[in-house]
């Protein structure tokens, strides 16, 4: 005789436990065909004999309409009998039904009474429910201390949600003393049971060094756990680790993988990082991710977009779009964006020209430590061109910028001390600031130091050294001065080729002085092979773009005398007229002397 037949025989003989087992086997799919009517018949027999388990199951069948018409009142009746027989689940079911109003009448007081009965019998779930009610003030006065006490009882009995909530109370000091170690302990227990919120909180604690003992291995463990479970925040954190090699081997491909997973869930910082990683390989992709992050309000992404529009990098250049994105980032407090927006207003480039607006944004950026803004703010306060003149404060801001190694600020301070503007005039202090600026590579200061050495101290060698440093940075006055020194024999012979190289750079960028100097170089063969046609080319380019008349007059003299160019009286007159029309008096006199008019 098999087991089922043995149970059936005992049930037919009136054994309540056997009747309960028969009812359960018919109610579940297993070794007997599922049959709710048979289940109901056997469970009723056992229930009527006072079997608490059968009474509970019978209540469940009435509640859910299994094998009969749903009947909430009958369900509660059977649950009550089961509870009176010591069934904890029946108490919990009754409490939940009172809490949810399943019988058409919500009764929080009754629910609490039932939860307390279940809790007294050791029900961890009931303990959690009482704690939750103290926590949120539902049906019981809000009392964080009582909530913590009940959460602890439930947590000690293994309820993950209770462990998590108790950890939160320890973390923020609600109803108990704030204690990161206690919070970590309970988060860890909840996380081990798969509570994803606890896992998130744990890796944040470890990342911030608040968990004890502080263990990067533990932080990494929970970060990986959260990332693999699909939490965007953890995926982003793991991407950062692979990007910089923090606790893992640096791997840009893996960083990209985790950033992408987080970004696809809408994580703005991950979208920004993807934009940065994509910049070199795919401008369109970089732009797409920057735009997504910027649209979510991430200031870093808004600033990145602004820079791209400003420089025309990967997009059509647009000063207006640049200013729009700078403004959005600036309004969120981004110091670099505030500086750039100030610059836009100062120059009227993509934003209305307003020195007052520029001053406002420079000040906001300067207060956050941006040395460029500190310099601009100091300069504007010194000049008063924005309607606010304050030389003393200008000195303070310029010194802040100088402390941040801003060479232009050093130079400006030198000018302030030299003029006694906002400070007592002090030539020695001025020279000190000019020297510091020059040593930091600021070419106007290097030119000034060179000039001082040449004109004040007669130190040609030191002057040439500073002029050359400035000239290498594109400083045109230094290049011109060196060139004159080469021509006058003051500079070392053979260095003229260096000057020609500089002039070629400047001349190709449209600098008329450099074009004139190149004409001289090629015309006389100084620092370059003598070439009359190249000399004429550079002289004519200078004359075409010069607005002073000097280059046109010089070219006219060359055509008149046949110097560097074939002699041509007609071309000489044409260039004299152009010079005269630009106001050059010498050209006017030469035309009058030759009997020609200006037109």
C-alpha positions, 0 to 999 in steps of 0.5 A, a space after each residue: 500500500 503506497 503512502 497516499 492510500 495510507 493517508 486516505 485510509 487514516 483520513 476516512 477513519 476521521 484522523 484530522 491530520 490525515 484529512 488536512 494532508 489529503 486536502 493539501 494534496 488535492 489543492 496542489 499539483 503533485 501526486 494527485 490531480 488538482 481538484 479544489 472541490 476534493 481539497 475543500 471537502 477534506 480540509 473542511 473535515 479537518 477544520 471542523 475537528 479544530 485543525 488550525 492548519 486546515 482552518 487557515 487553508 479553508 480561510 484562504 480558499 474562501 478568500 480567493 474563491 478556490 472551489 467556491 464563491 469568494 466569501 470574505 466574512 467566512 474567510 475571516 471566520 476560519 482565520 480567526 479559529 485558526 489563530 485561536 488554535 495558535 496559527 501565526 500565519 492566520 493572525 498575520 493574514 487577519 491583520 493584513 486584511 484589516 490593514 487593507 480593508 479586504 472585508 470592506 472595512 479598514 481597521 488599523 486598530 484591529 490590524 495593530 492588535 493582531 500584529 502585536 499578538 503575532 509579534 508576541 508569538 515571535 513573528 518577525 514579519 509582525 515585528 517589522 509591521 509594528 516598527 514600520 507603523 511607528 516609523 511612518 506614524 500610521 495607526 501609532 504615534 510616530 516614534 523613531 525610538 520605538 521604530 528602531 526597537 521593533 526593527 531591531 527585533 525583526 532584523 535579529 529574526 532575519 527580515 531583510 527590510 527590517 535590517 535595511 531600515 534599521 541601518 538607515 536609522 543608524 546612518 542618519 541617527 534617527 531613534 538611535 545614535 548615529 553610527 556608521 559601523 552599526 549601519 554597515 553591519 545591518 546593510 551587510 546582512 540585508 545585502 547578503 539576502 539580496 536587498 538591492 537598496 542595501 547593496 547600493 548603500 553599502 558601496 556608497 559607504 565603502 566608496 566614501 570611506 565611511 564603512 568600517 573597517 574601510 576596505 576597498 575590496 569590500 567597496 569593489 565587491 558591492 559595486 560589482 554586485 550592484 552593477 551586475 544587478 543593473 543599478 546605473 549608479 553602481 555601473 557608473 562607479 565601476 566604469 570610473 574604477 576601470 577608467 582610472 585603475 582604482 582597485 582594478 586594472 585600468 581598462 578603457 574598453 571595460 570602462 566604456 562598457 559600464 558607462 554605456 550600461 549606466 548611460 542607457 538607463 539615463 545616468 547623466 554623468 555616465 553619458 558625459 563620460 561616454 561623450 569624453 571617451 568618444 571625442 577622439 573616435 566619433 565626434 557625432 557620438 560624442 555630441 549625442 552623449 554630451 547633448 543627452 547629459 546636458 539636457 538632463 541639466 548636468 553642468 559639465 556636459 553643458 560646458 562641454 557642449 558650449 566649448 564645442 560650439 564655441 570652437 566649432 569642434 565637431 559642429 558648426 561654430 555658433 557663438 550664440 549656441 555656445 553662449 546659451 550653453 555657457 549660461 545654463 552651466 553658469 547658472 548652476 554655479 560652474 566657475 569655468 562657464 561663468 568665466 566664459 559667459 563673462 568673456 562673451 558679454 565683455 566681447 559681445 560675442 554671442 551675447 549682448 555686449 555688457 561690461 556690467 554683465 561681464 563683471 557680474 559673471 567674472 565676480 561669481 567665477 572669481 569667488 570660486 577660485 577661477 584665476 582667469 576670472 580673478 584677473 579679469 575682475 581685477 582689471 575691470 575694477 582697476 579701470 572702472 570701465 564696467 561702472 565700478 572703479 575700485 583699485 584697492 579691491 582690484 589689487 586684491 583680486 589680481 594678487 589672488 590670480 597671481 597666487 594661482 600662477 596667472 602670469 597676466 595678473 603678475 604683469 597687471 600688478 607690475 603696472 599698478 605698482 609702477 603707476 601707483 594705482 590702488 597702491 603706493 607707487 613702488 618701482 622696485 615692487 613693479 619690477 619684481 612683479 614684471 620679472 615674476 610674470 616673465 619667468 612664468 612665460 608671459 611674452 609682454 613681460 619678457 619683452 619689457 624685461 628685455 627692453 629694460 635690460 637694453 635701454 636702462 642697463 645696456 645689457 645687450 646679451 640679457 636683452 636678446 635672451 628675453 626678446 628671443 623668449 618672447 619672440 618664440 611665443 609670437 610676441 611681435 614687438 620682440 621680433 621687430 626689435 630683434 630684427 632691428 638689432 640684427 640689421 644694426 649689428 647689435 645681435 649675434 650674426 647668424 640669428 637672422 634666419 631665426 627672425 625670418 622664420 618668425 616673420 614668415 609665421 606672422 606674415 602668413 597670418 596677415 601681419 603687415 610689419 612682418 610682411 615688410 620685414 620679410 621683404 627686407 630679408 629677401 631684398 638684402 639676403 638677410 637670414 634668407 637667400 636674396 630673392 627680388 621677386 619674393 621681396 616684391 611679393 611681401 612688400 606688395 602684400 604689406 602695402 595691400 593690407 596696411 592702413 597707415 600708408 607707410 607700406 604703400 609709400 615704401 613700395 612707391 619709393 622702391 618702384 621709383 628707384 628700382 630697389 628690389 623691384 623693376 623700376 616703374 614710374 607708373 607703379 610708383 605714382 599709383 602707390 604714392 597715391 594710395 599712401 597719400 589717400 591714407 593720409 601719409 604726408 610724405 607721399 602727398 609731398 612727393 606727388 606734389 613735387 612730381 606735379 601729380 594730384 592725389 586722384 
